[in-house]
Amino acid sequence: MTSAPADPKSAWAGEFGAEYTARNVASDEALRARTFMWGRFAQAFAGDPPKSILEVGCNLGLNLRVMPRLLGAELSAIEPNAAARERVLADGVLPAERLHAGFGDKIPLADGAVEMAFTTGVLIHVDPSRLPATMEEIHRVSSKYVLCAEYFSPRPETLSYRGHEGLLFKNDFGGLYMDRFPDLKLVDYGFFWKRATGLDDATWWLFRKG
């Protein structure tokens, strides 16, 4: 087992993150799983879906590839890894003007710039020291909805990730959002069981501002 780089941000922006991107493939199976996931989210919007959406940490854009089938929103993303951004642009997933370089703790958008900001499997990779700032930014740039789907634990846990320490953290992310932002109201929540869905045993929460 080896230690992660001193700054986990450098891992995800650098070669470690590029290797992560290379391991992921926009296969038919992976896209079917994401289509199922977004079909469930679309139901949770109950006839009032967001018209503009920011994904925080899109990697090669598996979510962004299927979302247009189910939602008519304008899509954008922020992603720290250059190799991942190149994949998104090369495959025509997003235009360059709606793909931003950077991390979730400093999003280059105005307050309320999008109607929804979301993460799937991203908060689990944010160092706990930077998690509050990341959640603050996600909350800040969204005018209506905040959505996350992450590994759940009722208490903070740090786990080894591909032989590294300091790169994978489990928590009650929905509870953290509710405790930090009193204006967020729970709309819906659920669980995607990997054995049935092909997704990664993720718990999800959809919040609405107001």
N, C-alpha and C positions, 0 to 999 in steps of 0.2 A: 504494500500500500504506500502511496506517495502523497505528499502534501500538495494542496492547490497553490497556485501563485499567491504571493503576499497580498495582492489586490485581486479578488475574484473578478472584478470588472475586466481585468486584462485577459483572464481566461476566456471569457465569452466573446470579447472583441477580437481575440487573436486566434492562434492555431487551434486551440481546444474547441472554440466555437465553430471554426471552419470544419473541423472533423465531425462535430455534431451535425452540421448541415449536410455533409457528405453522406452520413449514415442514413439520413432521412430521404425518402423517395415519395413522390406524389403518385403512388400506385393507385390502381382502381380500388383496392381494398381500403387503403388509408383515406381516400376521398369519400368512399361510401360511409365510413365511420364518422367522418366530419359532417357529412350531409345529414346523417341521423342526429348528430348532436345539435346542429343548427336548426333542424326541424323541430326539435324539442324546445329550443330557445324561442323560435318563432311563435310557438303556441303560447309561451309565457308572456309575450308582448300583448296578447289579448286584443288584437286589432289596432294597437297604437305602436307600431315599430319605429325605431329611430331612423331618421332620414340621412344621418351622417354618422360614421363609425370609425373610431381609431383603434387599431390593434397595437398594443404595447408588447413588443417582442414577437414579431411575426415569423422569424426564421425564413424558411422558403415559401411561406404563405399557404399552408394547407387550408387554413380557415378561409382566407381571402379567395381561394380558388372555387370554393363551393357556395359561399355566401350569396353571390348574385343570383343563384338559382332559387333562393328563398326570400331574399330581401332586396328591395329596390334602393338601398342606401348608397350614398357616395362613400367609398372606402378609402382609408389611408392607414399608414402604419409607421412605427418607429422601430428600428432594428440596429443593434450595435455592431453586428458582424458584417464586414464588407463582402465576404463570399456569399452570405445569405442574401444580401441586398442585390448582388449581381444576378443570383438565380431568379429573384422576384422580377427584376427588370427584363432579363433575357427571355423569360417565359411570358411576358406581357401581363403579369398579374396586376401590377399597378403602374401608372405613369410615374416618371421620375419626380414630378412636382408634388406627389402625394406619398412619397417614401422618404422618410427622414432618417438620418444617421444619429444614433445616440441611445441613451438609456432612459428608463422610465422615471428616474428621479430628476430629470431635467428635460421636459418635453417642450419643443420649440413651437408651441401653439398658444393662442390667447385663451383667456378664461372663457369657458363655455363654447369653445371652438367647434365641438362636435356634440351630437346628441347622445352618443354613447362611447365610452372608452372601456376596453376589456383586456383581460389576460386569460390565456389558457396554458397552464404549465409553465408559468414565468415567475410568479411570486415565489414559488418554491426554490428558485435559483437566486433570489435576491438576498444578499447578506442582511441579517437582522438589523444591523446598524443603519442600513439604507432603506429598509422596508417602509418606515414611516414617511420618508420623503417621497418614495415611489407612490405610495397610496395617496398622499396629498396631491401629487401632480395628476394622477388619474382622476381624482375627484374634481380637481380644479378645471381641467379642460373639458369635462363633460357637463352638458347643460340639463340632461334628463336621466340617463341610465348609467349605472356602473355594473359590470358583469365580470365574474371571475370563476374559473374552473381549475381547481388545484388539488394536490394531495392533502388529505385532512388528517389532523391530529388534534385532540382536545387540549393538548399542551405543546409548547414549542419542542421540536425535536431536530437534531442535526444528524444526518445520515451520510455514510460514505457514498460517493457517486463515481462509478467507473474508476475506482482505485484512488480517488482524491477525497480529501476532507475539505469542508468549508464551501461546498458548492450545491448542497441539497438540504433544504429545510422544510419541515412539515409544520403546519399550524392550523388553527381555526381561523382562516382568513376572513370568512364571512363575519365571525364575531368581532374580529379586529376592525373591520369596516364599520360595523354598527356602533362599536364603542367609541371610535374616533370621530365619526361624522353623524351627529344626531339628526341631520336632515335626510339621511338615507332611510327609506322605508322598504322593507323586504317585500318583493313582488312574488318571488317563487324560488325554490331551491330543489335540489335533487342529487342523485348519484348515478354515475355511469359505471356499471360493472364491466370490467374488461372481458370477462368470459362471454358475456352476452353481446357486447357492443364493439369490441375491438379497440376501445378507448382505454386510457390508463387509470382505471379505478379512481376517477376524479369526482370530488364533490363540487357542486356549482351553486352559485348564488346570483340572483338578479335583484338589484336595488334600483329604486327610483328616487330622484331628488324631489323634495317638496315637503 
